[in-house]
Amino acid sequence: MQDVVVKVNGNHNHLPHPENMALKDFRTKLKQRVMTETTPITKIYEEEVIASEMLPQTLAIMPLARELQPGLTYVRRKMTPILPDSSAFDIPESYQKTNSNELFLARDTLIRRRERMLMFCTKAQLELLFDSSVVMMDGTFSATPPFFDQIYSIHAVKFNTSNKCLLFSLPYFYFIVGFPCVFSILPNRKKYTYMEMFKELKSLAVQSDRTFEPTRILTDYEPSIIEAISTEASIN
């Protein structure tokens, strides 16, 4: 009171150790990022260790990432939305963007009742896709989330040549590189769903003052996608 010590309990009347204060600040920043980001916890830990520029005596008493992992995982789980019981769920903003805070959820479309389509891509991925005259696309089912039927990926195909050959006896060969550009989570494998996907791609192109007019599309022999390509992409 008025800068006068009234009472002291015990012998612990010294200032906090600097390393303990630094460690407390580190834990606070770590917890805050775990609660507000979807970045893997181990990566957050490594980034904060580097950014903190701690003294050797502080690093000596710092817990390892695996020691902090259970507690931080519990904190993140409390902030994670519960699993939906239908396709009519809200997507938190943090799940709509990349780690660099760039928009990743490009389209969230209700095709028909209880039939929802989600399309994920960045601006750079779309530019790469719209610049490509050859497109490759295919669906996968094993990693599909509940209430959806498939994850349909669309790749920009680039052709190149090389005179370096590792597995072939030919001194000069032609190779293809596919770059994943769009990930669509689809409710089914119907023609009208694929047609809606193409319409949304064209709409995204218009928004960027571009066009989506590939001259060739590589896909499997699924009748629905072939018919949709013939109708919407004007490719026979």
QUIGI-V238612 format. One record per residue. N is the residue number from 1. RES is the residue in one small letter. OMEGA is omega in whole degrees, 0 to 359 (* if undefined). D_LAST is the distance of its C-alpha to the last C-alpha in Angstrom with 2 decimals. Layout:
n->(N;N)
res->(RES;RES)
omega->(OMEGA;OMEGA)
d_last->(D_LAST;D_LAST)
//
This chain:
n->(1;2;3;4;5;6;7;8;9;10;11;12;13;14;15;16;17;18;19;20;21;22;23;24;25;26;27;28;29;30;31;32;33;34;35;36;37;38;39;40;41;42;43;44;45;46;47;48;49;50;51;52;53;54;55;56;57;58;59;60;61;62;63;64;65;66;67;68;69;70;71;72;73;74;75;76;77;78;79;80;81;82;83;84;85;86;87;88;89;90;91;92;93;94;95;96;97;98;99;100;101;102;103;104;105;106;107;108;109;110;111;112;113;114;115;116;117;118;119;120;121;122;123;124;125;126;127;128;129;130;131;132;133;134;135;136;137;138;139;140;141;142;143;144;145;146;147;148;149;150;151;152;153;154;155;156;157;158;159;160;161;162;163;164;165;166;167;168;169;170;171;172;173;174;175;176;177;178;179;180;181;182;183;184;185;186;187;188;189;190;191;192;193;194;195;196;197;198;199;200;201;202;203;204;205;206;207;208;209;210;211;212;213;214;215;216;217;218;219;220;221;222;223;224;225;226;227;228;229;230;231;232;233;234;235;236)
res->(m;q;d;v;v;v;k;v;n;g;n;h;n;h;l;p;h;p;e;n;m;a;l;k;d;f;r;t;k;l;k;q;r;v;m;t;e;t;t;p;i;t;k;i;y;e;e;e;v;i;a;s;e;m;l;p;q;t;l;a;i;m;p;l;a;r;e;l;q;p;g;l;t;y;v;r;r;k;m;t;p;i;l;p;d;s;s;a;f;d;i;p;e;s;y;q;k;t;n;s;n;e;l;f;l;a;r;d;t;l;i;r;r;r;e;r;m;l;m;f;c;t;k;a;q;l;e;l;l;f;d;s;s;v;v;m;m;d;g;t;f;s;a;t;p;p;f;f;d;q;i;y;s;i;h;a;v;k;f;n;t;s;n;k;c;l;l;f;s;l;p;y;f;y;f;i;v;g;f;p;c;v;f;s;i;l;p;n;r;k;k;y;t;y;m;e;m;f;k;e;l;k;s;l;a;v;q;s;d;r;t;f;e;p;t;r;i;l;t;d;y;e;p;s;i;i;e;a;i;s;t;e;a;s;i;n)
omega->(183;178;178;179;182;184;177;178;178;183;184;181;179;177;178;177;181;181;178;177;179;180;178;178;178;180;180;179;180;181;181;180;179;182;187;182;174;178;178;185;180;179;177;179;182;181;181;176;180;184;184;180;184;176;181;181;176;178;182;182;182;176;177;181;182;177;179;186;183;181;180;177;178;179;181;181;179;181;183;179;179;180;182;178;175;179;180;181;177;178;179;183;182;179;179;184;176;178;177;176;177;181;182;176;185;182;174;192;172;184;175;181;180;177;187;178;177;179;182;176;175;179;180;178;178;179;178;180;183;177;184;177;179;183;177;181;180;181;174;187;186;183;184;178;179;178;174;186;183;170;185;183;180;186;170;183;177;179;179;177;180;174;176;185;181;187;183;178;180;181;184;183;185;179;184;177;178;180;179;185;183;176;181;175;190;182;183;179;182;179;183;177;177;178;178;178;178;179;179;176;178;179;177;178;180;179;181;184;179;175;174;183;178;179;180;177;179;180;179;186;178;185;184;182;178;179;180;178;180;183;188;182;179;178;180;*)
d_last->(87.12;87.83;86.85;89.52;88.74;90.20;89.45;87.85;86.79;87.16;86.61;82.92;83.60;81.56;78.37;75.04;73.99;71.37;69.15;69.17;68.20;65.35;64.13;64.30;62.29;59.70;59.38;59.02;56.16;54.48;54.72;53.50;50.32;49.67;50.00;47.71;45.02;42.57;43.27;44.51;48.28;49.04;47.17;49.08;52.28;51.64;50.74;53.84;56.10;55.00;55.25;58.68;60.37;62.97;66.26;66.91;69.29;66.60;63.99;66.62;66.77;63.11;61.46;58.53;55.00;55.15;58.40;56.98;53.64;54.84;56.43;53.57;51.03;53.16;53.21;49.43;48.95;51.16;48.94;45.63;44.21;44.64;41.73;40.02;40.31;37.15;33.96;35.93;37.57;38.36;37.19;40.15;39.74;40.43;37.36;35.15;36.01;36.09;39.42;39.54;39.37;35.89;33.70;31.34;30.39;27.77;26.88;28.74;27.02;28.12;25.06;27.25;30.79;31.41;27.81;27.90;25.39;26.76;25.01;27.04;26.68;28.89;28.57;28.42;25.60;23.52;24.36;23.26;19.88;19.34;20.49;17.97;14.82;13.86;14.15;15.10;15.80;17.72;20.43;24.06;26.57;29.97;30.66;29.48;32.31;33.81;32.27;28.73;26.29;24.54;24.31;20.77;20.79;18.43;19.23;19.03;18.65;21.08;21.72;25.28;27.71;31.15;34.14;35.53;34.82;36.41;34.91;33.78;36.01;33.79;35.26;31.98;28.65;25.34;24.56;22.11;23.42;21.76;23.54;23.44;22.92;22.41;23.86;22.93;25.24;23.53;25.42;23.07;19.72;18.66;15.42;17.54;18.88;15.66;14.79;18.32;17.92;15.12;17.39;20.29;18.69;18.04;21.62;23.01;21.48;23.14;26.38;26.38;25.60;22.36;18.63;15.95;12.99;11.80;9.85;9.09;9.68;11.75;12.67;14.13;13.16;14.28;12.74;13.55;11.84;8.50;8.95;10.31;7.66;5.28;8.72;10.53;8.73;6.61;3.78;0.00)
//
